[in-house]
Amino acid sequence: MSIDKKTYSAGGASNVATNITSLGGSAYLIGTIGSDESGLKLIQELNKKGVNTEGIIKTNNKTIVKERIFSQDQQLIRLDH
């Protein structure tokens, strides 16, 4: 198996927040993330898109990550960890 492309996108409420800011609105998220690489990446992506992340608290837990594996434009599996 080879990886042709790897993309990153925030899901759920983060997706709604980035859509709001892309339309010129303001979005403020409240929630928790882990103090790990995935949590840091999420904050960076949200800040790049203009989402206010001051309400996001870092915890000692791991940030939830969902990976999707595609082949020929069809999703084969989703891994939640």
Secondary structure, 3 states (H helix, E strand, C coil): CCCCCCCCCCCCHHHHHHHHHHCCCCCEEEEEEECCHHHHHHHHHHHHCCCEEEEEEEECCCCCCEEEEEECCEEEEEEEC
